[in-house]
Amino acid sequence: MPSVDSPRTPLGVYVHVPFCAVRCGYCDFNTFTATELGGGGSQVDYVGHAVAEVEQAARRLGPGRGPVETVFFGGGTPTLLPSGDLTRILGAVDDLLGLAPGAEVTTEANPDSVTPESLAALRAGGFTRVSFGMQSAVPHVLQVLERTHDPARVAQAVQWAREAGFEQVSLDLIYGTPGESVSDWQASIDAALACEPDHVSAYSLIVEDGTRLARQVRTGLVPAPDDDDLAEKYALADNAFTAAGLEWYEVSNWARDPAARCRHNELYWTSADWWGIGPGAHSHVDGERWWNVKHPSAYAARIGAGESPAADGERLDPETRALERVLLEVRLRDGLPLSLVPSERAAVVVEDGLAERHDDRLVLTRRGRLLADAVVRTLLG
């Protein structure tokens, strides 16, 4: 792990909880079913190891490095852990690094992994935001994705979160699942908007190598996502979200107003600093990036021995940092500073209708959002 002596750029903490009740066929995240791990890699022991890594972070960052602006618990399914475990980890972040006043504290959750009591305990323990993995409102689509929740549970979970006093509620959706019709996707959009979320993320299904879904596509059991279908569904979603008062602020994310944007993700997109806690978690501080060992048992062994869980890392040179700014910031509604790219290349994407100049920034049009990867290729040459 690198030695850290960073400027006072915004600091976030990501906590990776690698446990899931069921491994979804499309997912390539660093996750493990809750029952397949024993010993030091178990759910029961995880909280102690995560707190120990927070202690390591505090020592490496040094006194006064905080406060922490955002904390994000992702996974996996963080809410498979007891609420008391999650609030204990958050408490360690506050005690050892310090939470900024008004800090955003998010947990991801599956709709069937929460109760009114668990959400109330999370809110009382300092969580301000919850993001539910809705994915779809259509049973046969959820079945292909191997999601196990009842679609009706989503609205119920959102209501419980509101009653618990969460400041922000977000819903995650996936479009382009094999067998999903346009009307299926419209039904999912309508069901999500009926919940009146503060924030929505909508991602096209990506068939990742090594997943069960990839094997099904390769063997012809299910069709691969179609680019034209994905474009139609993105436009449908953007129209519906905009009409409902949600504005895009990143290619795949819409928020009720600027205060409802996911501030933690904005740290990633603007190359700020964050420390990743847990198996496989990535960190970035002052131009250095490192990542932890992936397997929970290996992570537990490292932590238990008082060692860093980092598997490897790298220092980013100025050219790489500039490249990554283009890759990330071009996706933002706030736009990419024109100073980061050659003026003649920016002119090409503007002439092609893929972006517009807003003062000194380049902002994607909707067509540009659909072709964001092509825009990046043009800008970087």
N, C-alpha and C positions, 0 to 999 in steps of 0.2 A: 504494500500500500504506500502511496506517495506521502512524503512529508508535506504538510499543508500550511501555507502561510498566505491566506487569500485576502483580497480586498473585500470591502463590505458590500458585495453584491447581494441581491436577495437570496435567502437560503431556505430550501425546503427539505423535508424528510419524506422519503418513500419507505413504506413498510410492506414487504412482500410476504403474504401468508400463503404458502404453497399448497394448501389442502383443498380438495374438492370432494363432494359426496359421490359424484360420477364424473368420469373423464369424457368430455364432449368430443365427438369425432372430428370436428373441424379445428380444435384448439391445439396450438403448438406452444402455449405458454409453459413455463416451468412449474408444473402442477403435479400433484400426486393424490390419489384417492386416500381418503382419511384413514382407511383401515389397512392399507398395505404397508405402512411403515411402523416399525417398532423401535424400542430402545430410545436412543438419544434423538431420533428423528420424529418422535411422536408429537401429536398435537398437545398433549398434556405438558410436555417439556418445552414447547416452543417459546412460551412467553418469557421464561427465564433467560433463554439464549438471546432473544431479541433485546431484552433489557440490557444484557451484558454487552451487546454490540452498540447500543446507544451509549453506554459508558465508554467504550472504545472511541466512539465518534467524538465525545466530549473531550477526551484526553488529546486526540489528534488535532481537533479544531482549535483547542486552547480556550482560555477564558475570554469572554467578551465577544466570541465569534457570532453569537446569535444577534437578535432573536430569530426564531424560526417563523417564517411568514405563512407556510403551508405545510400540512401533513396529509399524506394520502396513503390509506391502507388498501392495497390491491391484491390480486391473486390470480388463480385460486378464488376461494370464497372466504374472505376474512370473517364473515359472520358465522362460519362454522365454529369458530372459537367462542367461548363464553364472553359476554360483554365485559365482564370484569377483567379478562385477560387483555382485551383491546384497550380498555381505559387505563390499565396498569402500564402498558407500553407508552401510551400517550402521556401519562403522568411522568414517566421517566424522561421523555423528551422535554417536557416543561421544566422538570426539576434540574436537569443536567445541561440543557441547551437554552431553555427559555422560549416560551411562546410569545410572539408579538401580540399586542392588543389587537383584537379583531382577527386573529389568525383563522384561516380557513382550514378545517379539519374534516376530511372526507373519508368515508368507507364505502367500498363497493359491497353489494349484497345481492344475493339471489332472492326473489320474492318469497320463496318457500323456506328461507333460512332465517327469517325474522319473526318476531312476535311483538305485540304492543309493549310487553314488559322489556324485551331486549332492546328495542328502539328507545324506550324511555330511559333505560340505564345508560345507553350510549350518549344520548343527549345530555343527561345529567353529568356524565363524565367528561364532557367538553367537545364532543363531536358536533359539528355545525351543518354538515352536508352529507347526504346519502345518495348513492348512484345505484339504481336497481337495474340488473341485467334482464330486461324485458325480452329483447331480441325479436319477438313476433307475438301477435295475438291469435295466430292461426294454429290449431293443434297439429295439423299434418306437417307444417313447417317446423314447429318445435320438435316434432318427432325426428325429422331428418337431421336437425341440429343436435339431437339427443339431449335436449333441455327437458327437465322433468317437472317443471312447475305447471300448475293450472293457470291458463291465461287470466282467469278471473281474479287470481291472487294478486296481480299487479296493482289494480286499483285499490284493493284492500290494504296492501303494504304501503302505498302512497298515503292513504288516509291515516294509517297508524303513524307514519313519519310526521305528517302535519300535526296530528294530535300530540305527539311527543315534543313538538316545538322546533323541529329542524328548520334552519333558515333557508336552506335550498334543497330541492329534490330534483334529481336528474334521472332520465331514462335512457338506456342504451338499446339501440335497434340494429339489426342486421338485415340487409336486403340482398337479393340475388341467390337465395338458397335454391338448390335444385327442386323443381316442382312448384315454386312459388309463382303464382300468377300476378299480374298487375293488380287485380282486384284483391288478392290476398294482401299485397303490400299496402294498398289503400286502407284495408281494414285495420292493419297494424298501426298505420299513421293515425287513423281516426281514434282508435282505442288509446293510443299514447296521448293524443291531444285532449281527450276526454278527461284525463287525469290532471290536466292543467299543470304540467311540470314547469319548473323554472328554467330547465336546460334539457336539451336532447342531443345525443350523439347518434349518428346514423352512419354505419360503415358498410361498404360493400363486402360481401363474402369473398375471402381470399382462400384459395385452396393451397394450403401450406404443405410442402414436401414432408413426408414422414408421418402425416396424420392418417387416421382411418378414412377420412373423407377423400384424401388424395388417392388412396388405394381404390376406393369405390369409383372415382372418376376414371382412373387409369384402366380399370377392368371393364368399364362401360356400364356399371350398375346404376350410376347416376350421371346426368350430363354436366359438363363444365359450365360455369357461369358465362353468360353471353354479354359482350361489351355493350351492344345496343340496348339490351334489356336493362343493364345496370344504369346506363345513361338516362333512360326513360324514368326509371324508378328514383334516381337522384333528383331529377327535375320535378317529379311529382312531390317528393318530400319537401324540397326547397320551397315550392309554391305553397304547400299546405302550412308549413311552419311559419313562413313569412306572413301569410294571411292571418295566422293565429297570434301574431305579435312576437314571434321568436326570430331574431336576426342572426344570420351566420356571422361568426367571428373567426372561424377556422374552417377549412374546406368541409370537414365532417361534423361540425359542432355549431349549435344554435343556442342562443340564450335570450331570456326575457328582456334583459337590459344588461349594461356593462357589469353591474354588480353581481349578476348571476353567472358570469363566465367562470370557468374552472381556473382559478388563479394558479393552482399547482401545475396544470398542464401548460399554462402560459410560461412558467419557469422553464420547462423543457424547450418550448418553441422559441424562446428568446435566449437560450444558452446561458441561463443563470446557474446557480449552484444548488446541488441537492446531494444528500447522503442517502444511499439505499441500504436499508436494513433487511436481512433475511437471505435465504438461499437464492442464488442467481440474481440478486438485486444489483443494479448498476448505479454508480455514483459519478458525479462530475463536480469538481471543485477547482476553481482557479485554473482552468485549462488542462487539468489532469482528469483522466477517466479510468475507472477500475470497476471490476465486477467480481462478485462473490462466487465461491464454489456452488454448484447447482443442487447437488443432492442434499436433502435435509439432514441425513445422517453424517455426511462429511462436514456440513456446516456446523452441526452440533459438536462434532469431535474437535474441530478447530476452536470453537468458542470455549468448550469445556477445558481445553488445554491452555486457555489464555492467549491464543494466537489470533492473528488477523484472519478473517474468513476470505480475504481477497484471493482470487485465483490468478489474476493477472491485471495489467493496466497499461496505460500509455499516456504520454504527454502529447497534447495536440499542438502542432506547429501553427503559426499564423495562417498559412495557406489552408490548412484543414479546417480551422475555425471559421475562416471566411466562407469556405465551401459549404459548411454545415449551416451557416446563417442563411445562405441562399436557399438551400434545401428546405429549411423549416419556415423562415419568415415569409417566403413567397406564398405560403398557404394561409396567411393571416389576413383578415379584413383590414387591419391597420397597414398592411402592405410591406413591401421590401424596399429599403433605402436604395434609390437609384445609384448611389455612390458605390454600391457593392458589385455592380455589373457593368460591362461595357455598354456605352450609350447606343451603339449600333445594334447590339443584340436586343436591348430593351425596345428599340424602335421596331424590330421585326415582330415581336409578340404583340405590340400595340397595333401595328398595321394589320396583323392577322385577326384582330378582334379578341385576343386572348387576355388582354390586360389593358388597363387605363392608367394614365399618369394622374396622380392626385398630389399636387405640389411636388415634393421631392421624393415621392414614393410610387412604387408600382403595385397596383392592386388588380387582382384577377377578376375578370368578368365571370359570369356563370359558365360560359363555354370554356374559359380558362381553368375554372375549378375542375371541370370534367376532364381536362387534358393537362392537369398540373404537372405530371411527370414529363410530358413533352415540352412544356414551358421551361422547366428546369434544364432539360437537355439543350434547348436553344440558348438559354441565358449563359450556360457554362461552356457551350461550344464543343 
